[in-house]
Structures are given as C-alpha cells and as structure tokens.
Amino acid sequence: MRGHVQGVGFRDWVRRRARDRGVVGSAVNLPDGGVALVAEGPREAVQSLLDTLRSGPTPGEVVGISADWSPATGVEGFRTG
C-alpha cells in the first residue's frame, strides 16, 4: 500500500479489521513509506479486507493498493512489525 500510512496507527487498524474477518498475516512498514500486507484466509474475507482498505476511511491516507493472489502458506495470527 502506498500513501501516508506510517506513524498514524495504520498497521494496528489493519490488524483489527483482519481479525474481525478471520484473516491472518502481517502488515509491515517498508523503507519507501508504504506498508506491505500479507493476508491469508477465505477469499471472500480477504477480498472484504481489501475492499475496506480501498474504500476507507483509514488512518492516514491510502493512495494505492496492489494485490497478488497466491496460495496460502499457513501463517498463524497477525503480525504488525
């Protein structure tokens, strides 16, 4: 994700929205100021999370999201670091 998403509580906000949907994974700050999100769960739940990120409102400002769908790897929990 790109935009103003660091230093505004964005990763924790994503973690809570993911947990509400039964999605596991991680949200990690990137050196370029973006956030990398890995989300695993039922496709409908992951799509719902992406839709929420795209439609806002979110902490900060998301200006771009790219998604790459691939098979789940068996991640447990949700990490924000």
trRosetta pair geometry for C-beta under 8 A, 3 or more apart (Angstrom, degrees):
i j d omega theta_ij theta_ji phi_ij phi_ji
1 5 5.7 63 111 -29 116 172
1 34 5.6 170 82 -168 49 94
1 35 4.8 -8 53 58 104 90
1 36 7.9 -170 16 -80 73 22
1 37 6.3 44 -16 -10 109 114
1 53 6.8 -104 -101 179 137 132
1 62 5.5 -51 -172 -135 118 104
1 64 6.8 158 -157 86 49 59
1 65 5.2 -10 -105 -99 81 78
2 5 7.6 -175 175 4 14 125
2 33 7.6 57 -144 97 70 91
2 34 4.7 -45 -94 -102 59 113
2 62 7.4 100 73 -159 44 61
2 63 5.4 -60 102 67 89 89
2 64 4.0 9 45 53 110 106
2 65 7.8 -151 21 -64 71 40
3 34 7.6 78 25 -114 53 74
3 60 6.3 129 121 138 106 108
3 61 4.6 -132 176 105 121 68
3 62 4.5 -170 20 -126 155 24
3 63 3.9 145 -86 4 98 83
3 64 6.7 166 -40 22 91 68
4 8 6.7 71 138 -21 88 146
4 33 8.0 -38 -110 168 42 114
4 60 4.3 -153 107 -167 78 99
4 61 4.5 44 41 39 99 91
5 8 6.7 -100 -150 42 28 117
5 10 4.4 -40 -168 17 78 179
5 33 7.6 117 47 154 80 71
5 34 6.6 36 51 -147 125 42
5 35 4.9 -95 120 -12 134 118
5 58 7.7 -6 -114 126 96 129
5 59 7.7 101 -137 95 61 82
5 60 4.7 162 -96 99 42 156
5 61 7.4 -114 -58 62 71 41
5 62 6.2 52 -74 -86 120 72
6 10 7.0 -69 -75 29 27 127
6 29 5.3 74 -111 -126 116 118
6 33 5.9 -118 6 -155 130 62
6 35 7.1 167 -67 -61 80 95
6 60 7.5 84 18 -100 30 157
7 60 7.9 106 68 -83 65 123
8 59 4.3 172 133 152 102 105
8 60 3.8 145 60 -55 157 97
9 12 5.3 -56 -168 48 74 111
9 13 5.6 83 132 -31 86 104
9 59 4.6 -118 74 -151 89 173
10 13 5.5 -60 -148 36 30 115
10 14 6.3 30 155 -19 67 104
10 27 7.5 -138 121 157 84 140
10 35 6.3 -139 113 -42 129 157
10 58 6.4 49 -128 159 91 110
10 59 4.8 -144 -78 78 64 106
10 60 5.1 -32 -66 16 122 128
11 14 5.7 -52 -150 35 32 111
11 15 6.4 37 150 -23 65 103
11 27 4.1 176 -140 106 85 120
11 28 7.5 72 -120 -75 134 20
11 29 7.2 -74 -54 -49 135 81
11 35 6.3 -167 -80 -138 89 138
11 80 4.2 128 147 -157 118 108
12 15 5.4 -47 -147 32 36 117
12 16 6.6 36 154 -18 65 101
12 80 6.0 53 -75 -149 58 169
13 16 6.0 -55 -153 34 30 109
13 17 6.6 25 152 -14 64 108
13 58 6.3 137 119 -158 146 81
13 59 5.0 170 -20 4 154 115
14 17 5.8 -59 -148 41 33 109
14 18 6.1 34 154 -21 68 108
14 27 4.6 106 81 -67 140 159
14 35 7.6 173 -14 140 157 149
14 37 6.4 -114 180 -112 151 124
14 49 7.8 72 -159 -171 81 112
14 53 7.3 29 -112 -90 101 112
14 80 7.7 148 66 -108 100 108
15 18 5.8 -56 -146 37 28 112
15 19 6.3 29 156 -20 64 107
15 27 6.3 -120 -54 18 81 124
15 78 4.8 149 -141 126 89 132
15 80 5.2 -60 -54 -60 135 123
16 19 5.8 -53 -145 36 30 111
16 20 6.5 37 154 -24 63 104
17 20 5.7 -49 -151 30 32 117
17 21 6.8 15 155 -6 62 110
17 49 5.9 129 129 -129 107 87
17 52 5.7 -160 -171 106 143 155
17 53 8.0 155 101 -58 157 81
18 21 6.1 -73 -157 45 32 101
18 23 4.0 -96 -164 79 83 106
18 24 7.2 130 154 -83 121 16
18 25 6.5 -112 -160 40 153 101
18 39 6.1 -139 -123 -124 121 105
18 41 7.9 166 -169 -11 87 142
18 49 5.7 37 -96 -117 69 142
18 78 5.4 140 92 -111 135 149
19 22 7.6 45 -170 -70 32 23
19 23 7.3 -93 -59 54 23 68
19 78 6.1 -110 -63 7 91 147
21 41 6.7 128 121 104 96 162
21 45 4.2 148 160 -163 108 98
21 46 7.8 157 127 -62 138 32
21 48 5.6 178 -123 82 142 124
21 49 5.6 -134 36 -57 159 98
22 41 5.4 140 111 -149 79 138
22 42 7.1 29 93 15 120 102
22 45 5.5 -73 64 -139 91 160
23 39 5.0 -3 175 -165 128 98
23 40 6.7 147 -163 69 73 37
23 41 3.9 -107 -107 -2 64 143
23 45 5.2 -176 -60 135 97 114
23 46 5.8 127 -115 -85 128 66
23 49 5.6 -38 5 -41 166 147
23 78 7.5 65 106 -85 71 123
24 39 7.6 141 76 -153 34 50
24 40 5.2 -29 69 64 84 94
24 41 6.3 132 15 -58 69 97
24 75 5.0 -176 122 104 113 98
24 76 6.1 -61 -166 -150 153 19
24 77 5.8 80 -145 62 109 15
24 78 5.5 -140 -146 -66 54 76
25 37 6.8 60 126 176 136 69
25 38 4.1 -161 -166 102 111 71
25 39 4.4 -104 -3 -95 160 34
25 40 5.3 143 -67 7 97 78
25 75 5.5 76 -97 99 47 156
25 78 5.9 15 56 -120 51 79
25 79 7.6 -101 129 32 38 76
26 36 7.7 13 105 104 97 88
26 37 7.3 -173 92 -145 52 42
26 38 4.9 24 43 44 83 103
26 75 7.3 -120 -20 -160 91 148
26 78 6.6 169 -84 -164 41 56
26 79 4.1 -14 -110 65 100 92
26 80 7.0 -174 -156 -74 67 33
27 35 5.6 8 -175 174 90 121
27 36 7.4 169 -150 83 42 48
27 37 5.0 -3 -104 -104 79 79
27 38 8.0 -153 -67 27 43 61
27 78 7.6 19 0 177 90 99
27 79 7.7 -175 30 93 53 55
27 80 5.3 -2 62 -119 91 74
28 35 6.8 152 73 -160 34 70
28 36 5.0 -17 61 58 91 96
28 79 7.5 10 -65 111 96 98
28 80 7.5 177 -79 -162 53 34
28 81 6.8 7 -112 112 84 18
29 34 7.9 148 -158 90 52 38
29 35 5.9 -43 -100 -103 44 74
30 33 7.0 -33 80 42 85 23
30 34 4.5 -4 46 68 127 80
30 35 6.5 -162 -1 -90 92 19
30 36 5.6 98 -58 -26 110 95
37 53 7.9 -115 -1 -92 171 162
38 75 6.8 131 124 -45 120 165
39 46 4.9 143 121 -131 118 98
39 49 5.7 -160 -152 82 160 152
39 50 7.7 -159 50 -52 156 87
40 46 7.3 -18 -129 -81 12 127
40 72 4.5 100 -150 -130 118 102
40 73 6.9 -114 -84 34 149 69
40 74 7.8 -103 157 -30 166 10
40 75 5.1 141 22 41 140 110
41 45 4.4 -61 117 82 126 131
41 46 5.4 160 60 -50 89 89
41 72 7.9 120 -33 -100 21 132
42 45 4.5 84 64 6 87 107
42 46 7.1 -167 87 -6 43 85
43 46 5.8 -58 -146 40 32 108
43 47 6.0 33 156 -19 67 109
44 47 5.7 -55 -145 39 29 112
44 48 6.3 35 153 -24 63 105
45 48 5.6 -50 -149 32 31 114
45 49 6.7 33 151 -18 62 102
46 49 5.6 -51 -153 34 35 113
46 50 6.5 34 150 -16 66 104
47 50 5.6 -53 -147 39 35 112
47 51 6.2 39 152 -22 67 104
48 51 5.6 -51 -146 34 31 114
48 52 6.5 34 153 -20 63 103
49 52 5.7 -54 -152 34 31 112
49 53 6.5 31 151 -18 64 105
50 53 5.6 -54 -148 36 34 112
50 54 6.2 29 155 -17 67 108
50 65 6.8 158 -154 146 89 148
50 67 6.1 7 -123 -81 145 138
51 54 5.8 -59 -146 40 30 109
51 55 6.0 10 162 -7 67 115
52 55 6.3 -66 -135 45 25 98
52 58 8.0 110 143 -74 80 102
53 56 7.8 20 180 -64 25 52
53 58 6.5 33 -137 -67 56 144
53 62 6.0 156 174 -116 82 177
53 65 5.8 107 119 -86 122 154
54 62 7.4 -110 -105 108 33 137
54 65 5.9 -102 -82 29 86 142
56 62 6.8 -168 -74 37 100 108
58 61 7.6 142 73 -106 96 21
58 62 5.5 41 48 -13 144 113
62 65 6.4 15 173 -49 124 101
72 75 7.4 -115 -170 15 89 84
